[in-house]
Amino acid sequence: VGVVEFPTLVSPKAAAAMLLPRILCAAPQEPATSLYEPYNAHPKLTRELSEQNALYTAAPFYLPYSDTALFGIRLDTKDVRVEDSMWYTTTNLVRLCFDVTQPELDRAKVAYQALVAKTYASAAATASAYAADLALVGRVVTPDELVARAFDVDLAAIKNVAYEYIHDCDHALAAIGPVHELPDYSWIRNASFNYHY
């Protein structure tokens, strides 16, 4: 798991931050049908890891709290593909700073809209989401407001948030299992700015 500190939900940058995980990996973690093949996925990270036969799961996340937020990726890969997985993951993280396309952003917005609809699908889920809003933001944020904020995000906002919080920034990394191929902290830190673009 790699983690960096990100803007909170009350920040004007929060809407862009909420879309970053969907740009990286908008494909379902569980196959929707038996025909689902990750190497045909739209998100570049999912496709590249699948083409390298290095993907069990890749799950980017944005976790807001009242005073901070965390962004990262939980990556499950084969023990002999860890270095390749880190290469493609860091490449795609840095790519968010410079090379996100409009179709990627549009797919991320639709994926986020589906996530919001799923989050507010029942009365109990809505109550839980509203309680979290009160704790995190100090007021209730309606689903329509969340979706509207996401659809107002443009490519420049995505790139600016990624550049400010990912490019050349420190991170936290935790790994379990066979880690003999895991690059050291300096390699991963340098990969946040040095080896790409």
N, C-alpha and C positions, 0 to 999 in steps of 0.2 A: 504494500500500500504506500503510495506516495501522496503527500499532503502539503498544501501551501495555504496560507491565510488569505482570505478573500473578503470582499465587501459584504456588509450586513444587509438585511432586507430593507432597511430604511435608507440605504444609500441609493443615489440615482443610478449607480452602476449595477444594482442587483438584478435587474431584468436581463441584462447581457450575461451576467454570471450564471443565471439560471438556465440559459440556453447552451452554455459551453458543453455540459455533459452530453446533451443531445446531438451536438455537432460531432463530437468525438465518436459516439457509439449509440446511435438512435435505434439500432436493431434490437429486437426482443432478445432477452437473455434465454428464454425458453422458446424452442421452435413453435411457431404458431400452427404450422402444418408439418406433415412429413416431408414436404418439398422444400422446407427452409434450408438454405445453404449459406453459411456466413460468408463464403468467398464471393458470393454474388451481392453482398450487402452494399448499400449506398455509402455508409460512413467509411471513410478511408482507413481509419485505425482497425476496424473490424475486418475489413477486406484484406489489408496487408498482413495482419497477424494470421488470418486464415490461410492465405496463400503460402505462408511460411510454415504452415502446420504447427503453429506456436500458440494456438488459442484454445483454452478451455472456456474461460469467461473473461471479459473485460467490462468492468462496471464503473464508469466515471460517476462522481457524485459531487453535489453542492449541498453542504449541510449548514444552514444558517442558525446562529444562536443570537441571543439578545445583544451581546457585545462584540461578537466576531462571527466569522463564517469560515468553513473549511471547504476546499476544493481538492479533489484527488482522484485517483484511479485505483480500484482493487483489481489486480491482475492475477489470474490463475493460469499457469502455463506449465509445460513439461520441463523437467529439470535440465534437459539438454538444450532447451530453447530459451533460457532465461536471458542471456545476453542479447539475442536477436529481438526478444520481446521488449527489452528495455530500449534498444535502438529505435524500433518502430514507435514505441510509446513516446519517447522524448522527441523524436522527429515530429510526431503529430501534435504534441503539446506546443512546440515552438512554431509549427505551421499555423496554429491559431492566431499567432501574432501578425502574420504576414500574408497568408494565402488561403483564407476562407472564401468560398464562392457563394454567390447568391442562391443557387439551388440547395447547397448545404444548409444555409441559414433558413430557407423556406421550409425544408424538411424538418429542421429542428423546431421551428415554430409550431408546425402541425403536431409533431410528437409531444411537445410541451402542452399543447391544447388538449391532446388525448389524455395525458397524465393528469391535468387539472380536472377533466371530466371524470376520470376514474377516482380521483381523490375525493370528490364531492358526490359520489354516486349514491350514498345512502344518508339518512338523517344522522346516524351515529358518526359516520365519517365526516360529515359536514360539521357537526358539533366539535369533533376532535380537531379538525382543521381550524375552526374559529378560535378554539381555546389556545392552540399554538400561536395563532396570529396575535391574540391579546398578549401573550407572554413575550413574543419576539418583537412585535411592532407597536404594541400599545393600543391597537384598534383592530377591528375585523376587516380583512381584505377579501372582497367578494371574488368569486371565480371570474366574473366578467372583467374586473379590474386587473387580475393577474394576467389573463389572456391579452387584454388590450396593451398592457405594459410590454409583454413579450413581442407582440406584433408591431410595436413602435420601434423596436431595436433595429438598427441598420448595421451594415458590415463594419463601418468605422468604429461603432461602439464595441462590437465584439473584439475587434483587433486591439483597441485601446485597453480594454480590461485585461485581455490576455497578455499584452505587452507589459502592463504595469505590474501584474501579479505573478506572471510565470517567467517572462524573459529575464534572465540573469538574477533570479531570486533564490534565496535559500528555501529548502523544503525539508520535510521529515519523511523518512523512509523506514518501513518495517517489513521484514521478510521472515517467513518460516519455511521449513522444509529444506530440501537440498539447495543450497545457495552457492555452490562452488562456481557457477557461471555468472553470478550477480556482480556487475561492475561495482567498483568502490564508489564512495560518496563523491569524490573529486570528479570522476568520470561523468557521473550523472549530473552533478552541479555544472560542469563545463558544457554538457550537452544541452543545458537550458539556454545557451546562447551561442556556443562556439562552432559546433559542427554542422550547422544548418544555415542555409540561405546566405 
